[in-house]
Amino acid sequence: MRRFPEAPTVNAELERVDFRITPEYYIDTAQVIDPVVLRLLNCCPTVFGIKKAVSDLLADRLDITLPEPAGVIEPGATVRGPVIAAAGAVIAEGAFVTGPVLVCPGSVIEAGARVRDNTVIGPGCRIGFGAEVTRSLLTGGIFMKHTSFVGDSVLGLGVNIGAFVSTTGLRVTSGPVTEPATEEVCAHLDGHRVATGQTKFGAVIGDGVVVPAGTVLQPATLIGAHTLLYPKTQVGGFFPAGSQGR
């Protein structure tokens, strides 16, 4: 296998101060209406800590009160493990949900959709037939109406995931893939590798981004808010907020 030159790893000081790895760069927190999602974002200095914060939230290791399970779980839905459907949320007949999972008000997990462990589905999301989400935060208003996969990722407000879109959380350039994963995934900024602290990390997709149908997002892809992505088979790296790219 061809080996590429190693990029220098960015130092910890740059990681702490670079605004481009903070949740606020990707998500307008002033527009986040759900108190649980807002507090979750506010407790994370970088986007790379959100996945662990979701896990801690659902395991009751954070000082954040979860909503009452007052939503609708229709007969015929398959629900296993701790799953909270908040008031106004619907898990429809034919949906598959494996906890721990939180489904916030106004969200619908439709027939044929699959939501798996350590996931928070923010308010007003629509997860449709063939769509799968795992180990991720969907901040709110996300549409995944078609067959697609989002894993180990953070999606901002109003993101639209096209048909046959997939995030990938493991790189194949570091040798054979093992399960559980052992190699840390790094993001890339300004020619530096930025440590994520994760052995699986998919993508951070900012507010208002539409991911075109058929796109595969490479590990640790960072897409700033309101970026315009043109159709392309594979997308990776860092896209500044408001930019255009493929």
Phi, psi and chi 1 to 4 in degrees:
 res  aa     phi    psi   chi1   chi2   chi3   chi4
   1 MET       -  137.1  178.3 -177.4  -66.5      -
   2 ARG   -65.8  134.9 -179.8 -175.2  176.1 -173.2
   3 ARG  -106.0  133.8  -67.7  -70.2 -179.1  179.7
   4 PHE   -99.7  152.4  -64.7   92.1      -      -
   5 PRO   -59.5  141.6  -19.3   29.6      -      -
   6 GLU   -74.2  130.4  -70.5  -70.7  -28.7      -
   7 ALA   -83.4  146.7      -      -      -      -
   8 PRO   -63.8  142.7   22.2  -31.6      -      -
   9 THR   -84.2  131.1  -58.3      -      -      -
  10 VAL   -67.3  145.9   71.3      -      -      -
  11 ASN   -77.0  164.5   61.0   43.2      -      -
  12 ALA   -62.6  -32.7      -      -      -      -
  13 GLU   -64.0  -43.8 -177.4   64.4   23.9      -
  14 LEU   -63.8  -38.4  179.0   57.5      -      -
  15 GLU   -58.8  -37.6  -73.5 -168.1   42.7      -
  16 ARG   -73.5  -33.1  -74.4 -164.3  -65.8  -90.7
  17 VAL  -102.2  -15.1  -58.5      -      -      -
  18 ASP   -72.9  113.5 -164.3  -33.0      -      -
  19 PHE   -61.3  -23.0 -175.4   54.3      -      -
  20 ARG   -73.2   -5.0  -63.2  171.3  -62.5  175.2
  21 ILE  -115.1   14.0   61.4  172.2      -      -
  22 THR   -93.0  152.5   65.7      -      -      -
  23 PRO   -57.2  -34.1  -26.1   35.0      -      -
  24 GLU   -65.0  -23.5  -68.4   78.7   10.2      -
  25 TYR   -68.9  -30.6 -174.6   80.7      -      -
  26 TYR  -102.6  -27.0  -60.2   89.2      -      -
  27 ILE  -129.9  127.2  -58.9  163.7      -      -
  28 ASP   -78.4   93.7 -177.3   -3.0      -      -
  29 THR   -64.3  -20.3   54.7      -      -      -
  30 ALA   -66.4  -19.7      -      -      -      -
  31 GLN   -98.8    0.1  -58.6  -59.5  -43.0      -
  32 VAL   -80.7  116.3  175.8      -      -      -
  33 ILE   -93.7  -19.6   61.6  174.0      -      -
  34 ASP   -86.1  124.2 -172.2   87.7      -      -
  35 PRO   -64.8  -33.0   21.0  -31.2      -      -
  36 VAL   -69.0  -46.3  172.9      -      -      -
  37 VAL   -62.8  -41.7  173.8      -      -      -
  38 LEU   -63.2  -46.2 -179.1   59.0      -      -
  39 ARG   -65.5  -34.6  -68.8 -166.0   62.5 -170.3
  40 LEU   -62.5  -46.0 -173.4   66.1      -      -
  41 LEU   -65.3  -40.2  -68.8  169.6      -      -
  42 ASN   -67.7  -20.0  -73.9  -20.1      -      -
  43 CYS   -91.0    3.7   75.4      -      -      -
  44 CYS  -114.8  111.6  -63.5      -      -      -
  45 PRO   -62.9  -32.4  -19.2   31.5      -      -
  46 THR  -131.5  161.5   77.9      -      -      -
  47 VAL   -66.7  -20.6  -68.9      -      -      -
  48 PHE   -73.9  -13.8  -55.5  132.0      -      -
  49 GLY   -93.4   -5.2      -      -      -      -
  50 ILE   -68.0  -39.3  -67.7  175.9      -      -
  51 LYS   -61.8  -43.2 -165.9  174.0   81.8  165.4
  52 LYS   -66.9  -38.0 -178.6  178.5 -174.7  -57.1
  53 ALA   -62.9  -37.4      -      -      -      -
  54 VAL   -62.1  -45.4  166.9      -      -      -
  55 SER   -60.9  -44.0  176.3      -      -      -
  56 ASP   -65.5  -39.5  -71.5  -18.4      -      -
  57 LEU   -59.0  -48.9  169.5   75.0      -      -
  58 LEU   -74.1  -17.4  -62.6  175.3      -      -
  59 ALA   -94.7    7.7      -      -      -      -
  60 ASP    61.9   37.9 -161.0   23.1      -      -
  61 ARG  -102.3    1.8  -67.6 -167.9  -69.6  -96.0
  62 LEU  -113.6  155.8  -62.3  179.1      -      -
  63 ASP   -84.7   59.3 -174.1   22.7      -      -
  64 ILE  -131.3  124.6  -59.7  175.6      -      -
  65 THR   -81.5  125.0  -58.6      -      -      -
  66 LEU   -80.0  151.1  -66.9  170.2      -      -
  67 PRO   -70.7  163.0   25.5  -33.7      -      -
  68 GLU   -71.0  147.0  -66.9  -63.8  -40.0      -
  69 PRO   -79.5   72.3   28.6  -33.2      -      -
  70 ALA  -105.9    8.3      -      -      -      -
  71 GLY   -81.3 -174.6      -      -      -      -
  72 VAL  -103.4  124.5  174.4      -      -      -
  73 ILE  -114.0  106.7  -60.2  176.9      -      -
  74 GLU   -71.5  149.4  -65.8 -177.6   -9.2      -
  75 PRO   -56.9  135.3  -23.1   33.0      -      -
  76 GLY    98.6  -10.6      -      -      -      -
  77 ALA   -76.8  143.4      -      -      -      -
  78 THR  -101.7  112.4  -59.6      -      -      -
  79 VAL  -126.7  122.3  176.4      -      -      -
  80 ARG  -128.0  143.6  -61.2 -170.5  178.7   97.0
  81 GLY    76.7 -175.4      -      -      -      -
  82 PRO   -72.1  111.3   23.2  -30.7      -      -
  83 VAL  -129.8  126.0  173.3      -      -      -
  84 ILE  -111.0  116.0  -62.3  175.0      -      -
  85 ALA  -101.9  107.4      -      -      -      -
  86 ALA   -69.5  166.1      -      -      -      -
  87 ALA   -53.2  128.6      -      -      -      -
  88 GLY    92.3   -8.7      -      -      -      -
  89 ALA   -88.8  152.7      -      -      -      -
  90 VAL  -133.8  128.4  176.4      -      -      -
  91 ILE  -109.3  108.2  -60.4  175.8      -      -
  92 ALA   -80.5  161.3      -      -      -      -
  93 GLU   -53.0  130.5  176.2 -175.4    5.2      -
  94 GLY    90.4   -3.8      -      -      -      -
  95 ALA   -81.9  156.3      -      -      -      -
  96 PHE  -123.3  120.9  -64.7   82.8      -      -
  97 VAL  -132.9  123.4 -177.6      -      -      -
  98 THR  -119.5  116.8  -56.2      -      -      -
  99 GLY   -78.2  174.3      -      -      -      -
 100 PRO   -76.6  131.7   26.7  -33.7      -      -
 101 VAL  -144.6  142.1  164.6      -      -      -
 102 LEU  -118.8  126.7  167.6   62.4      -      -
 103 VAL  -112.4  115.5 -175.0      -      -      -
 104 CYS   -82.7  167.8  -67.3      -      -      -
 105 PRO   -54.9  139.7  -27.5   35.6      -      -
 106 GLY    83.3   -2.7      -      -      -      -
 107 SER   -91.9  148.9  -75.2      -      -      -
 108 VAL  -128.6  124.1  179.0      -      -      -
 109 ILE   -98.8  107.2  -47.1  -58.7      -      -
 110 GLU   -85.2  170.0  -61.0  176.5   -1.6      -
 111 ALA   -55.9  133.3      -      -      -      -
 112 GLY    85.3   -5.0      -      -      -      -
 113 ALA   -84.0  155.4      -      -      -      -
 114 ARG  -132.6  124.2 -178.0  179.5  -67.4  -87.3
 115 VAL  -121.4  127.0  177.6      -      -      -
 116 ARG  -118.4 -174.5  -64.9 -163.8  -75.1  117.5
 117 ASP   -49.6  147.0   57.4  -62.7      -      -
 118 ASN    55.1   53.0  -66.2  -55.8      -      -
 119 THR  -129.0  138.6  -66.3      -      -      -
 120 VAL  -116.3  118.6  171.6      -      -      -
 121 ILE   -97.0  108.0  -55.1  -66.7      -      -
 122 GLY   -66.8 -179.5      -      -      -      -
 123 PRO   -69.3  147.7   25.4  -34.6      -      -
 124 GLY    70.4   24.1      -      -      -      -
 125 CYS   -92.9  153.6  -62.4      -      -      -
 126 ARG  -127.2  114.5  -65.2  -67.1 -175.3  -87.2
 127 ILE  -110.4  110.8  -47.6  -59.5      -      -
 128 GLY   -98.2 -174.0      -      -      -      -
 129 PHE   -57.5  128.6 -175.8   90.0      -      -
 130 GLY    84.6   -6.9      -      -      -      -
 131 ALA   -83.3  142.5      -      -      -      -
 132 GLU  -132.4  135.0 -179.3  176.7   -0.9      -
 133 VAL  -131.5  135.8 -174.3      -      -      -
 134 THR  -150.0  145.5 -175.7      -      -      -
 135 ARG    48.4   50.2  -62.2 -176.6  -59.2  -85.7
 136 SER  -143.7  162.4  -64.0      -      -      -
 137 LEU  -115.2  121.9  169.2   64.7      -      -
 138 LEU  -106.3  108.9  -81.9   57.6      -      -
 139 THR   -65.8  -41.5  -55.3      -      -      -
 140 GLY   164.6  146.9      -      -      -      -
 141 GLY    66.8   25.7      -      -      -      -
 142 ILE   -85.7  140.0  -79.3   84.3      -      -
 143 PHE  -114.5  118.5  -78.4   82.7      -      -
 144 MET  -128.3   76.6  -69.2 -179.8   61.5      -
 145 LYS   -88.0   -9.0  -61.5  -72.3  -73.8 -176.9
 146 HIS  -128.4  174.8  -51.1  -74.3      -      -
 147 THR   -56.4  121.8  -60.8      -      -      -
 148 SER  -168.7  168.6   50.3      -      -      -
 149 PHE  -139.9  129.1  173.2   76.4      -      -
 150 VAL  -127.0  119.3  167.4      -      -      -
 151 GLY  -136.7  143.6      -      -      -      -
 152 ASP    54.7   44.1  -53.6  -74.8      -      -
 153 SER  -136.5  169.8  -63.1      -      -      -
 154 VAL  -129.9  123.9  178.8      -      -      -
 155 LEU  -114.6  131.3  -87.1   57.1      -      -
 156 GLY   -79.6 -170.6      -      -      -      -
 157 LEU   -70.0  135.3  -62.1  165.7      -      -
 158 GLY    68.4   22.2      -      -      -      -
 159 VAL   -73.2  140.7  169.4      -      -      -
 160 ASN  -118.5  120.7 -167.6  -48.4      -      -
 161 ILE  -102.2  116.3  -59.0  -65.7      -      -
 162 GLY   -73.7  173.5      -      -      -      -
 163 ALA   -63.6  139.9      -      -      -      -
 164 PHE    61.5   29.0  -55.6  110.0      -      -
 165 VAL   -84.4  144.6  166.2      -      -      -
 166 SER  -145.5  135.7  178.9      -      -      -
 167 THR   -89.1  153.0   64.7      -      -      -
 168 THR  -125.8  138.0   54.6      -      -      -
 169 GLY  -108.2   -5.4      -      -      -      -
 170 LEU  -127.4  138.9  -69.1  172.4      -      -
 171 ARG   -88.3  147.5  -62.2 -167.1 -176.1  -80.9
 172 VAL  -102.7    2.8  -62.1      -      -      -
 173 THR   -86.7   -5.4   54.2      -      -      -
 174 SER   -99.4    9.1   57.1      -      -      -
 175 GLY   116.5 -169.2      -      -      -      -
 176 PRO   -58.7  140.8  -21.1   31.9      -      -
 177 VAL   -75.4  130.7  173.2      -      -      -
 178 THR  -118.8  156.0   59.9      -      -      -
 179 GLU  -133.2  118.6 -173.6   64.2   38.7      -
 180 PRO   -71.6  154.2   26.7  -34.8      -      -
 181 ALA   -66.5  146.8      -      -      -      -
 182 THR  -122.3  -21.1   57.0      -      -      -
 183 GLU   -87.8  131.6  -64.0  -71.2  -26.7      -
 184 GLU   -69.4  138.7 -177.0  179.7   33.0      -
 185 VAL   -91.5  132.0  175.4      -      -      -
 186 CYS  -112.7  143.9  -70.6      -      -      -
 187 ALA   -87.6  170.9      -      -      -      -
 188 HIS  -128.8  123.3  -69.5  -99.2      -      -
 189 LEU  -136.3  125.7  -76.9  171.6      -      -
 190 ASP    53.5   37.7  -58.4  -28.1      -      -
 191 GLY    79.2    3.0      -      -      -      -
 192 HIS  -107.6  148.7  -64.7  -82.8      -      -
 193 ARG   -86.5  132.3  -67.7 -173.3  -58.5  156.3
 194 VAL  -111.0  118.8 -179.6      -      -      -
 195 ALA   -65.3  131.2      -      -      -      -
 196 THR   -94.3  -18.2   66.8      -      -      -
 197 GLY    74.2   10.8      -      -      -      -
 198 GLN  -121.8  143.7  -49.9  -71.3  -34.9      -
 199 THR   -89.3  -13.5   56.5      -      -      -
 200 LYS  -136.3  122.6  -73.3 -174.6  178.1  179.9
 201 PHE  -147.9  122.2 -163.4   85.3      -      -
 202 GLY   -87.1  -87.9      -      -      -      -
 203 ALA  -150.3  156.3      -      -      -      -
 204 VAL  -115.4  119.9 -179.0      -      -      -
 205 ILE  -118.9  117.6  -54.5  174.4      -      -
 206 GLY   -75.3  172.4      -      -      -      -
 207 ASP   -51.0  137.3  -66.6  -10.6      -      -
 208 GLY    74.3    7.8      -      -      -      -
 209 VAL   -81.6  136.3  173.0      -      -      -
 210 VAL  -106.3  120.2  176.7      -      -      -
 211 VAL   -94.5  115.1 -176.9      -      -      -
 212 PRO   -62.1  151.7  -21.3   33.2      -      -
 213 ALA   -55.7  140.4      -      -      -      -
 214 GLY    82.3    6.2      -      -      -      -
 215 THR   -85.7  135.3  -57.6      -      -      -
 216 VAL  -107.5  122.8  175.3      -      -      -
 217 LEU   -92.5  124.5  -60.2  175.7      -      -
 218 GLN   -69.7  161.5  -63.2  173.5   10.2      -
 219 PRO   -55.5  140.9  -26.4   35.7      -      -
 220 ALA    57.9   38.6      -      -      -      -
 221 THR   -75.8  133.5  -63.6      -      -      -
 222 LEU  -119.7  115.8  -55.5  175.8      -      -
 223 ILE  -120.3  111.4  -55.1  173.5      -      -
 224 GLY   -65.9  162.5      -      -      -      -
 225 ALA   -59.1  142.4      -      -      -      -
 226 HIS    58.6   30.1  -53.2  -67.1      -      -
 227 THR   -77.9  140.3  -66.1      -      -      -
 228 LEU   -98.7  114.9  174.7   61.0      -      -
 229 LEU  -100.1  126.1  -68.2  178.8      -      -
 230 TYR   -85.3  153.3  -65.9  102.2      -      -
 231 PRO   -57.8  132.4  -25.1   35.0      -      -
 232 LYS  -161.1  150.8 -172.1  179.6  179.1 -178.5
 233 THR   -65.1  -45.5  -56.7      -      -      -
 234 GLN  -127.5  139.9  -66.1 -169.7   27.0      -
 235 VAL  -131.5  138.5  168.0      -      -      -
 236 GLY  -158.7  170.6      -      -      -      -
 237 GLY    91.8 -153.1      -      -      -      -
 238 PHE  -116.0  131.4  170.2   70.4      -      -
 239 PHE  -117.9  114.9  -66.7   81.4      -      -
 240 PRO   -61.0  152.0  -19.9   32.1      -      -
 241 ALA   -56.5  136.1      -      -      -      -
 242 GLY    76.1    8.4      -      -      -      -
 243 SER   -88.6  176.7   64.2      -      -      -
 244 GLN  -124.9  140.2  -59.4 -179.0   20.2      -
 245 GLY  -170.4  174.0      -      -      -      -
 246 ARG  -147.7      -   51.0  168.6   54.7   90.5
